Amino acid sequence: MSIKKTIILSLILRFLIAPFFYHPDIKSQHFHFQYLSRGVLNIYQFIADNKLSLPYRDTFNYLPLTYFSLGAYHALTKPLFPQNLSLWLNDWSVTQNNYDSFPFFMLILKLPYLVFDIGVALLLLKLYGQKIFVVWLFNPLSIYLIYILGNFDIIPVFFTLFSWYLLKRNLPQFSYISLGVATAFKLYPLLFLPFFLFLKPKHFFKNILFFSLPLIFTVLPFVASQPFFLSLTNSGLSQKIIETRILNLPLFPITYLFIFLWYLRHRQIEESILLIFLSFIVLVDFHAQWLLWFLPFIMPVIAKSTYKTIVFTLLSCLCVLLVIITNDSYLFWGHLTPVNPSFVSLRSPYQLLRYRFFIDPLIMENYIKIILAVLSLSFLLKSNAKN
């Protein structure tokens, strides 16, 4: 099948999925994004000043570039939406799911994800060839993370992969600017930064400067805002990567250091990111969408053998199972709320385990983590049998 036909088929698949699946994260984000079109520039201070009068009172826990870019998209596409979009975004009552335009909301709000998703596919085509291109477009995991969970992580994923593409094309300045843009959306690309810097350590400090420019320009206007710093320090990633400890030592940062030392010897970025991913899913209490960060880099390694593909598929299924048994009514039947609001009222897997089968989901999570650890270890042993 030609590349053009492959993209068209993948677009049809995405247009069939995107409108009919929902998680409240996308609503909470656009609840905040709507204020840019109302002239609010410092969303952090605005929430702190008006929290008691807002229908949704959670803080905005993302970086300024996210607010300004997706807020601008929200403002530009406002004419495309029915007039009840604003009603829906500000309705957090028991009627919040009873809107006939729900599928249309989902489709338009997810359109930016579609653009960057296809962009990632085209970058993978350039970097690794048509096989990985097709795998990305039709693998269930990325489709689930992007269009069912519906989070914007695909945007920094695109800029991170674009950075890698530019680095391989020997354009380091533009590469680090792209990685800086990714980090200005979400801080997770800091995990990748040392590996990029030491691949070609020439002009080390100059490259750090280029990387820092997007962060400086987007964060500098908010440095005097206390609510902004409180939001930044409450980042889920910064807290979760140090939670798992032995003898009060955080295991993931220590493992990350050993992986980096291994990388300095072998200079293999994709393999190193795979090692980080395996450590991440075992040692970090991750949010589901965070899995997307690693996928474009590890797919070329996974696709090298049938054994790796099978083990990775098992790992992915276990990760999704961890998500499904989370105490969140929208992470299973609730995803189908745009089809019928009553779906969110059905018993979730978490509730079935606890109240029907009298199994503690937290204990089950621990067992799944143990299986993930065993599979990850066997994966590493098999992969490095010759090394």
C-alpha positions in Angstrom: 0.0 0.0 0.0 1.3 3.5 -0.9 2.1 6.0 1.8 -0.8 8.3 0.7 -3.3 5.4 1.0 -1.9 4.4 4.3 -2.3 7.9 5.7 -5.9 8.1 4.3 -6.8 4.8 5.9 -5.3 5.9 9.2 -7.2 9.2 9.1 -10.5 7.3 8.5 -9.8 5.1 11.6 -9.0 8.2 13.7 -12.1 10.1 12.6 -14.2 7.0 13.6 -12.7 6.8 17.0 -12.0 10.4 18.1 -15.6 11.7 18.4 -17.0 8.8 20.5 -14.4 8.5 23.4 -14.0 10.9 26.3 -12.0 11.5 29.4 -12.7 14.6 31.6 -9.0 15.7 31.3 -9.7 17.2 27.9 -12.6 19.2 29.3 -10.7 20.5 32.3 -7.8 21.6 30.1 -10.1 23.5 27.7 -12.0 24.9 30.6 -8.8 26.8 31.3 -7.9 27.4 27.7 -11.1 29.3 27.1 -9.9 32.2 29.2 -7.2 33.2 26.7 -10.0 34.3 24.3 -11.4 36.3 27.2 -8.2 38.3 27.6 -6.7 36.3 30.6 -2.9 36.1 30.1 -1.8 34.9 33.5 -4.0 31.9 34.0 -2.2 30.9 37.2 -2.9 34.2 38.9 -6.5 34.3 37.5 -7.3 30.9 39.1 -5.8 31.8 42.4 -7.8 35.1 42.5 -11.1 33.6 41.4 -10.9 30.0 42.6 -14.0 30.2 44.8 -16.2 31.6 42.1 -15.1 29.2 39.3 -17.3 26.2 38.4 -14.1 24.0 38.2 -11.6 24.8 40.9 -8.5 22.7 40.1 -5.3 24.6 39.3 -3.7 24.8 35.9 -0.8 22.5 36.2 0.8 23.0 32.8 3.4 25.3 31.4 2.6 28.7 29.7 3.3 27.5 26.2 0.5 24.9 26.5 -1.9 27.6 27.6 -1.0 30.0 24.9 -0.8 27.5 22.0 -3.9 25.4 22.8 -5.7 28.5 24.1 -5.1 30.2 20.7 -6.4 27.0 19.0 -9.5 27.2 21.2 -10.1 30.8 20.3 -9.6 30.3 16.5 -11.9 27.3 16.3 -14.6 28.8 18.5 -16.7 29.7 15.4 -16.8 26.0 14.4 -18.4 25.0 17.7 -22.1 25.1 18.6 -23.0 27.9 21.0 -23.4 25.4 23.8 -19.6 24.7 23.9 -19.2 27.4 26.6 -22.1 26.0 28.5 -20.6 22.5 28.4 -17.1 23.7 29.5 -18.6 25.5 32.5 -21.1 22.8 33.4 -19.6 20.6 36.1 -23.0 19.5 37.5 -24.8 16.2 37.1 -26.0 17.4 33.7 -22.4 17.9 32.3 -22.6 14.8 30.0 -26.1 15.5 28.6 -25.1 17.5 25.5 -26.2 16.4 22.0 -23.0 18.0 20.6 -20.7 15.9 22.7 -19.2 13.9 19.8 -18.6 17.1 17.8 -16.9 18.7 20.8 -14.5 15.7 21.0 -13.7 15.7 17.3 -12.8 19.4 17.1 -10.9 19.4 20.4 -8.8 16.5 19.3 -7.9 17.8 15.8 -4.6 19.3 16.9 -3.6 15.8 18.2 -4.3 14.4 14.8 -2.0 16.9 13.1 1.0 16.1 15.4 0.2 12.4 15.3 0.5 12.3 11.5 3.6 14.5 11.9 5.2 11.8 14.2 4.4 9.1 11.6 6.1 11.1 8.8 9.2 11.7 11.0 9.3 7.9 11.7 9.1 7.3 8.0 12.1 9.5 7.4 14.1 8.1 10.3 13.3 4.3 10.2 11.4 3.5 7.1 7.9 2.4 6.1 7.5 -0.5 8.5 7.8 1.7 11.6 5.6 4.3 9.9 2.8 1.8 9.5 3.3 0.3 13.0 2.9 3.8 14.5 -0.3 4.6 12.5 -2.1 1.4 13.4 -0.8 0.3 16.7 -3.6 0.2 19.3 -1.5 1.7 22.2 -0.8 5.1 20.6 -4.4 5.3 19.2 -5.7 4.6 22.7 -3.4 7.2 24.4 -4.1 9.9 21.9 -7.7 9.6 20.9 -9.4 7.8 23.7 -7.6 9.3 26.7 -7.4 12.5 24.7 -4.4 14.3 26.2 -2.1 16.7 24.4 1.2 14.8 25.1 1.5 14.0 21.4 2.5 17.6 20.8 5.7 17.5 22.9 6.3 14.0 21.6 6.3 15.4 18.1 8.9 18.2 18.9 11.1 15.7 20.8 11.2 13.3 17.8 11.7 16.3 15.5 14.7 17.2 17.6 16.1 13.7 17.2 15.5 14.0 13.4 17.3 17.3 13.2 20.2 16.0 15.3 20.7 13.1 13.0 20.6 15.5 10.1 23.5 17.4 11.8 21.4 20.5 12.6 22.2 20.7 16.4 21.1 24.3 17.0 17.6 23.7 15.5 17.5 20.3 17.2 17.9 21.7 20.7 15.5 24.6 20.0 12.9 21.9 19.1 13.7 19.9 22.2 13.3 23.2 24.2 9.9 23.7 22.6 8.9 20.2 23.7 10.0 20.9 27.2 8.1 24.2 27.2 5.0 22.1 26.7 5.9 19.5 29.3 9.0 18.9 31.4 9.5 15.3 30.5 12.0 15.9 27.6 14.5 16.7 30.3 14.8 12.9 30.6 16.1 12.8 27.0 18.3 16.0 27.1 21.5 14.4 28.6 21.4 11.6 25.9 21.0 14.1 23.1 23.7 16.4 24.5 26.3 13.6 24.9 25.7 12.0 21.5 27.7 14.8 20.0 29.1 16.8 22.9 30.7 19.4 20.7 29.5 23.0 21.5 27.9 21.6 24.7 27.1 24.9 26.5 26.0 26.5 23.2 23.5 23.6 22.7 22.2 24.1 26.3 21.6 27.8 25.5 19.6 26.9 22.3 17.6 24.4 24.4 16.9 27.0 27.1 15.6 29.7 24.7 12.0 28.5 24.4 11.8 28.0 28.1 13.2 31.4 28.8 10.9 33.2 26.5 7.7 31.4 27.6 8.4 31.2 31.3 10.1 34.5 32.0 6.9 36.6 32.1 5.6 34.4 34.9 8.7 34.2 37.2 7.2 36.8 39.6 3.9 34.9 39.9 3.7 32.7 43.0 0.8 30.7 41.7 2.9 29.7 38.7 5.7 28.4 40.9 3.2 26.5 43.0 1.8 24.9 39.8 5.3 24.0 38.6 6.3 22.4 41.9 3.1 20.3 41.9 4.1 18.6 38.7 3.0 15.0 38.8 6.2 13.7 37.1 8.6 15.5 39.4 6.9 13.9 42.4 6.3 10.5 41.1 9.8 9.7 39.9 11.1 9.8 43.4 8.3 8.0 45.2 9.5 4.4 44.9 12.4 4.0 47.4 14.5 1.5 49.1 16.4 2.6 52.3 15.0 6.1 51.4 16.9 6.0 48.1 14.7 6.9 45.0 15.1 3.9 42.7 14.2 5.5 39.3 16.8 8.3 39.4 19.5 5.8 40.4 18.4 3.4 37.6 18.4 6.4 35.2 22.0 7.2 36.2 23.1 3.7 35.5 21.4 3.7 32.1 23.1 7.0 31.2 26.5 5.5 32.1 25.7 2.6 29.9 24.8 5.0 27.2 28.1 6.9 27.4 29.8 3.7 26.5 27.5 2.4 23.8 26.0 5.7 22.3 22.7 4.0 21.4 19.8 6.3 22.1 16.9 4.1 21.1 18.2 1.2 23.2 18.8 3.6 26.2 15.3 5.1 25.9 13.9 1.5 25.9 15.8 0.9 29.2 14.4 4.1 30.6 10.9 3.0 29.5 11.2 -0.4 31.2 12.5 1.2 34.4 9.8 3.8 34.2 6.8 1.4 34.0 8.2 -0.6 36.9 9.4 2.1 39.3 7.1 5.0 38.6 3.4 5.3 39.4 2.8 6.7 35.9 -0.2 8.3 34.3 -1.3 6.4 31.2 -0.5 9.2 28.7 3.1 9.3 29.8 3.7 6.0 28.0 3.4 7.9 24.7 6.7 9.8 25.5 8.8 6.8 24.8 6.9 5.0 22.0 8.4 6.6 18.8 12.0 5.9 20.0 11.5 2.3 21.2 9.3 1.0 18.3 12.4 0.6 16.0 14.1 -1.5 18.7 10.9 -3.6 19.4 10.3 -4.3 15.7 13.7 -5.9 15.3 12.5 -9.4 16.5 9.3 -11.3 17.0 10.3 -12.0 20.6 10.7 -8.3 21.4 7.4 -7.5 19.8 5.5 -10.2 21.8 7.1 -9.2 25.1 6.4 -5.5 24.4 2.8 -6.3 23.5 2.4 -8.1 26.9 4.0 -5.1 28.7 1.6 -2.7 26.9 -1.4 -4.8 27.8 -0.4 -4.9 31.4 0.2 -1.1 31.4 -3.3 -0.6 30.0 -4.7 -3.0 32.6 -3.1 -0.9 35.3 -5.0 2.1 33.8 -8.3 0.2 33.6 -8.3 -0.8 37.3 -7.7 2.7 38.5 -10.4 4.3 40.6 -11.8 6.5 37.8 -15.2 5.9 36.3 -14.1 7.4 33.0 -11.3 5.0 32.3 -13.4 2.1 31.0 -17.1 2.3 30.2 -17.0 6.0 30.9 -14.9 6.6 27.8 -18.1 6.0 25.8 -20.0 8.9 27.4 -20.4 10.8 24.1 -22.3 7.7 22.8 -24.6 7.5 25.9 -24.1 9.4 29.2 -25.4 6.3 31.1 -22.1 4.5 30.3 -20.3 6.4 33.1 -22.8 5.0 35.6 -21.9 1.4 34.9 -19.6 -0.3 37.4 -16.0 0.3 36.5 -13.4 -2.6 36.7 -12.2 -1.0 40.0 -15.7 -1.2 41.5 -16.2 -4.7 40.2 -13.0 -5.9 41.7 -13.6 -4.3 45.1 -17.4 -4.7 45.6 -18.3 -7.8 43.4 -15.2 -10.0 43.8 -13.8 -8.5 47.0 -10.3 -8.0 45.5 -8.3 -5.0 46.6 -7.3 -3.3 43.3 -4.2 -1.9 45.0 -3.0 -5.4 45.7 -3.7 -6.4 42.1 -1.7 -3.3 40.9 1.3 -4.6 43.0 1.0 -8.0 41.3 0.9 -6.4 37.9 4.0 -4.4 38.7 5.8 -7.5 39.8 4.9 -9.2 36.5 6.0 -6.1 34.6 9.4 -6.2 36.5 9.9 -9.9 35.6 9.0 -9.4 31.9 11.3 -6.3 31.8 14.1 -8.3 33.3 13.6 -11.2 30.9 13.5 -8.7 28.0 16.8 -7.2 29.0 18.5 -10.5 29.5 17.3 -11.8 26.2 18.2 -8.6 24.4 21.7 -8.4 25.9 22.6 -12.2 25.8 25.4 -11.5 23.3 26.7 -8.4 25.2 
